[in-house]
Amino acid sequence: MPLWNSRFRKPLNYEVLKFTSSIEIDKRLYNDDIDGSIAHVRMLIKKKIISHSDGKAIQRGLERIRKEIASGKLSINWRNEDIHTLIEERLVRLIGERGKRLHAARSRNDQVALDERLYLRKEIQETVKRINALQLTLLSQAESHKTTVVPGYTHLQRAQPILFAHHLLAYISMFERDVERLRDCGKRNNYSPLGAAAFAGTSLSIDRKMTARVLGFSGIVENSIDAVSDRDVLIEFIGACAITMMHLSRLSEEMVLWCSQEFGFAQLDDAYATGSSLMPNKKNPDIPELIRGKTGRVYGSLMGLLTVMKALPLAYNRDMQEDKIHLFEAVETTKDSLRLATLMMKHTTFRSDRFEKQLKGDFALATDLAEYLVRRGVPFRSAHSALGNLVALCNARRCLLHELSLVDFKKASPSFEEDVFLLLYPGASVKGKSSEGSTSPEEVEKALRQWKKRLR
Ligand code: ARG
């Protein structure tokens, strides 16, 4: 029998119960639900709304239920409407009438909003931890590749040589903003909705600030209607996860490319790649492919929850029960993907010599040569066109820049001198950079030092 059944003259149709039950999803909130209930009981005792002995019996009962659920002794199925109902019913069965005093001045509306905020607080911390672990792994790969020169791309066309460490450091910066976003969302999350009751507050003399304090919140969600009506913080969190997944999907895409024979730059450890059931030669980068694929789930969760909340009138509506499936999906997918991305990056060997020879005299050096001319007083636009002509000349002769003669260079621009040949090496290109945050060895070294301090 549901908790609220006395005003009904018939039991609930079982298909309706099955349709409306959320326990298969919200059972994972049981710990947070019990934590919230215990804080609520402590407040009820303090405010003399229930007696000390009844309150203590309730607390003991709740702790016992916590163990029963953890050990699987208390079975959970769809006949229980949700986790809140299951725990309250079990409590009454365990300690009798005294258990019926727990729900004074509370509704499942503020209860579920509270559980979600408690849950989210822990998950934000865990997600941040996993991002940090990935950043550290990227940092250690960057340390090992601070002299590895690779082609950098725009439009996936070879653009300019860069240090591979610089490329990895870019991801570390991206993930750092993800951490900031999560922490920022964590600040807004950390307000207690408990005591809003159904939505209008209560005539009982509760102390909302006390329960907030006991549960480690920074304060209360002031407006009781707002407290039970919104899920914006969850949307914000899933939005932050979606951005993290977008970043992970880009790293993954690059790993897939780098592992291809065409790039031949990255080699995944055998324990972190899979084979083909048909082609004996295959070694597939499934981890990055799946992270790329799972990004869709988190984008879906974001759109899913936004759509659940769209145009809902205040205050609580049952639609909102559909929030948790999106929240949990986003949390699990993002955490798993972060963990696997960390393992993948740890267990990959990057061939430091892969592009060395190829980049000698490569057109990727054209920008450096244009800047060489600018240093000799040539207007940039003219230098740009001189280099364009040289690239066209090389294309016609099927050769590379270092295979041209000084006469060829001078024909393109009289400002070229013999020392231009010193610039036709990829190492010279990166060394020549001098701007802040550039791929020059000094700037990369500085960034590595700063990140080491910041992350360790
Ligand atoms: N299972 C519900 C949810 O997740 C709990 C709140 C139900 N409140 C109500 N008045 N039916 O949203």
Residues whose N, C-alpha, C, O or C-beta is under 5 A from the ligand:
A	BS01	LIG	S22 D82 R108 N109 V112 M320 Q321
